[in-house]
Amino acid sequence: MSDDRERIRQIQDRLADLQRDNQASDAQALSNRADHPSTASPVAPARQRGKRHGWPFILCLLVIVFVFGELALTVQGYSGSDFNDATRVGHANVVSCKRRGPIGLGFGYWDQCTADIRWDGGFTQRHTFNRRNFLHADEVGQTVTVGQGTGFRGGGTTYSRPELPHRPLVVAAGVILAITAGIPALLLLATLLFAVRDGIRRRPRH
């Protein structure tokens, strides 16, 4: 019986020694970690790669939106409002023109012209036409016929000329290009919204 008790006591002492050794090892490991803190974050590289990959994507979307938007404006410049829909007609004396371009309201150079308009009924007006191909620099000093009406469903004022007829096919092509520019624009907007939302979520709360 005494031998069994002695053996049990030895086993208990051995277990106690092992427990003390484990505690000492854990304490040493914690001490080493405190003395040499790790500056590497396992999440940081992935986030940095995501940011690097995100900017080229956003840049591509911006380029697509800009190019197709300018193409739509370029094509629309070859069609005007229907002169037959004008609510009043006048005679415009082209005073001056400025050359615009090659990028802005479409690709290529175009003339931004100012004219003094005398409408039927005696009312006079000076107006600068910002639409492509409506007036040209070689018309300075000349008098041309223009019409004035309202836009789609009464939205805004439109100007028309008999020399720049309404071309439905050209308008349709411009609309298709505008829609093509609008799709990546919506995608870009969604990307920016998600980025703002993620930034708000990652902001530390006090």
N, C-alpha and C positions, 0 to 999 in steps of 0.2 A: 504493500500500500504506500509506504514511504517513498519507494522508487517511482511510483506513478505520480505522486505529488511533486517530486523533484523534477520529473520530466515536464510536467505541465508548467511549473514555474519557469523552467528554462525556455520553453516555447513562448510564454508570455513576455519574458525579458527580451527574447529575440525579436518578437513583433514590435515591442516598444522601441528597440533600437532602429528597426527598419522605418518605423513611423517618424522618428526624429531625423533620420537621414533624409527622408523624402521632404520633410518640412524645411530642412536646411537647404536642400537643392532648389526648392521653389523660391525660398527667400533670396538665394543667390541669383536666380534667373530674373526675378523682379528687380533686384538691385542693378544688374547689368543693363536691363532694359531702360531703367531710369537714367543711368549714366550715359547711355548711348541711344537717345531717342531716334526713331526712324522718321525720316522726312518724306519717304516715298508713300504715295497714296495709290492703292490699287484701282481707285476709280478715276483719278485725275487723268492718266494717259488716255483712257477711253473717251472721257469728255473732251479732251483736247483734240483727239482725232475727229470726234463728231463735229466740233466747231470748225476744224480745218476743212472737212468735207462739206459743211453746210454753206460756207461762203461762196464757193464756185457755183453751187446749185442756184443760190439766190441771184448771183451775177448773171448766170445764163437766162434766168427768168426775166430779169430786167432788160437784157439785150433783145430777147424775143418780143417782149411787149413793145419796146421802143421801135424796133424794125417794122413789125407788122402794123403798128399804129401809124407810123409815117407813110408806109405804103398805102394804107387806107386813105389817108389825106391826099396823097399824090393822085390816086385814081379818082377820088371824088372831085378833084379839080377839073376834070374833063366833062363834067356834067353840071348844069345849072338848074335853077328853079324854072318852072314852066312860065314863060312870059304871058301866056294866055290867062294865068291865074292872078295877074297883077291887079290890084285894086285901084292903082293910079299910075299914070305914065308921065315921064318927064324927060328933059333933055339935059345931059350932063356934059359940061365943058371940063375936060381933063386938064387940071392945073399942073400937077407934078407927080412924079413917080420915084420910088426908091426900090433898088434891087435888093431882094431878100434871098436867103439860101446860103449854101446848098442844102442845109438841113434845118428844118423848122417848118411846121405846117406842110410837111411832105419833103420828098427828096428833089433836088434840083433847084435852079434859080427861078424866081418869079418876081413880079412887079407889084408893089403895094402903092396904089395910086389914090390921089385926092382929087375930087371933082366938085365943081359948083353945079348944083342941080336946080333947074327951074321946072317945077311941077306944073302940070295943067291946072289952071286956076290961079297962077301967079305966085304961089309960095316958093321961096328959094331956100336952099339948104346946101351947106358944105359937108361933104362926107368922105371919109377915108375907107376904101374898100380893102379889107384884109384877106379876101378870098383869092385863091390862086386862079389865074387865067381869066379873071373877070375883066380887068382893064390891063393895058399894056403900055410900056414906055413910048412906043412909037405913035400912040394916040394923044400924046400931050399936045394941047392947043386945038384939038379937034372936039367936036360935039357929037355925042353918041346918045342913042335912045336907051333908056333904062326903065324898068318897071319896079314897083314896090308892092309887096304883099305881106301876108302873115305866114308864119311857119306852120308846122304840123299841129293841128288842133289849136291854132291861135297862139302858138308859142314863139314869140320874138318876131322880128321884122326880117323879111327876105328881099333880096334884090335880084333882078333878072335882066337878061339881055336877049334880043332875038338871035344874036350871033352865038350865044352859048345855050343851046337847047337842052331840055331835060332828056337824059338818056337812061332809061330804066336799067338796061343791062350793066352800064357803068356803075350805077348806084348799087345794084345787087352785088357786083364784084367788090365794091368798097365795104359793103355791109359784111360780106364774108371775111374780108381781111380784118375788119374791126372785131368780129366775133373771135377770130383766130387770136387776136391780141388780147381779147378779154379773158379767155380761158386761163392762160398762164398768169394774167393779172390777178384773177381770183385765187389761184394756187399760191401766188406770192403773198397775197393778203393773209391767207390761212396760215402760211408758214410764219409770217411775222407775228400773228396773233398767238400761235403756239409758243413761239420763242418768248414773247412777253409773259405769257402765262407761266412757263417754266421758270423764267427769271424771278417772277413774284413768289413762286413756291419755294425756290432755293434761297430766298432772302432770309437771313437769320431773324428770328423773332425775339424781341426783348420782353 
